[in-house]
Amino acid sequence: MRDPAPNFVAGGALVVVAVACFAFLDGPTAVFAGIAAAVGGAVLLIMGTQGGAPKPELYDDPLTDPGYQRPSDRGLDGPRRNTGGGPPPALRTLLGAR
């Protein structure tokens, strides 16, 4: 989790710079520098509001966790191994295949 305070400080400073540009500069320099500072300040303020929330864990869900094993997969002798022999014997019996 990142601290949002630096984004708020930098965003506020850029907004102050934007106001100062419009107050003390003239012509296209004031417009260019003022708009650039205002947009940058707004972006940093928005980043500050979004940065304080804790990030969800990447693999909270067993469906997306590649290392997750169901309890039936662990067994006493380790995980089941895929032998490539088709469906399990019980399922073959239920389906009537031999």
C-alpha positions in Angstrom: 0.0 0.0 0.0 1.4 3.3 -1.0 1.1 6.5 1.0 -1.1 9.1 -0.8 0.4 12.1 1.0 3.2 12.8 -1.6 0.6 12.9 -4.4 -1.5 15.3 -2.4 1.4 17.6 -1.6 2.7 17.6 -5.2 -0.8 18.1 -6.6 -1.5 21.0 -4.3 1.8 22.6 -5.2 1.0 22.3 -8.9 -2.4 23.9 -8.4 -0.8 26.8 -6.6 1.7 27.1 -9.4 -1.2 27.2 -11.9 -2.9 30.0 -10.0 0.4 31.9 -9.8 1.0 31.5 -13.5 -2.4 33.0 -14.3 -1.9 35.8 -11.8 1.6 36.9 -12.6 2.4 35.9 -16.2 1.0 37.3 -19.4 0.2 35.9 -22.9 0.8 32.4 -24.1 3.3 31.6 -21.5 0.7 32.0 -18.7 -1.8 29.9 -20.6 0.7 27.1 -21.4 2.3 26.9 -18.0 -1.0 27.4 -16.1 -2.9 24.7 -18.0 0.0 22.3 -17.7 0.3 22.9 -14.0 -3.4 22.6 -13.5 -3.7 19.3 -15.4 -0.7 17.9 -13.6 -2.1 19.0 -10.2 -5.5 17.5 -10.9 -3.9 14.2 -12.0 -1.8 14.0 -8.8 -4.7 14.9 -6.6 -6.8 12.1 -8.2 -3.8 9.7 -7.8 -3.7 10.7 -4.1 -7.3 9.8 -3.6 -6.9 6.4 -5.2 -3.6 5.5 -3.7 -4.7 5.0 -0.1 -6.9 1.9 -0.6 -5.3 -1.4 0.1 -4.5 -3.5 -3.0 -6.3 -6.8 -3.2 -4.1 -9.9 -3.0 -3.3 -11.2 -6.5 -4.3 -14.8 -5.7 -7.1 -14.6 -3.1 -9.3 -16.8 -5.2 -8.6 -20.5 -5.6 -9.8 -20.2 -9.2 -7.0 -17.8 -10.2 -4.3 -19.2 -8.0 -2.0 -21.5 -10.0 -0.6 -23.1 -6.9 -3.9 -23.9 -5.3 -4.7 -27.6 -4.8 -8.1 -28.8 -3.7 -8.1 -31.0 -0.6 -8.8 -34.0 -2.8 -5.8 -33.3 -4.9 -3.3 -33.4 -2.0 -4.0 -36.9 -0.7 -1.6 -38.8 1.5 0.9 -39.5 -1.2 1.1 -36.1 -2.7 -0.8 -34.5 -5.5 -2.4 -36.6 -8.2 -0.5 -37.0 -11.4 -2.0 -36.8 -14.8 -1.2 -40.0 -16.5 -3.1 -39.2 -19.7 -5.2 -42.3 -19.4 -8.5 -40.6 -19.9 -11.2 -40.2 -17.3 -10.9 -41.9 -13.9 -12.1 -45.6 -13.7 -15.2 -44.7 -11.6 -16.3 -42.2 -14.3 -15.6 -44.7 -17.1 -17.8 -47.3 -15.3 -20.6 -44.8 -14.9 -20.4 -43.8 -18.5 -20.3 -47.4 -19.6 -17.0 -47.1 -21.4 -14.3 -49.8 -21.0 
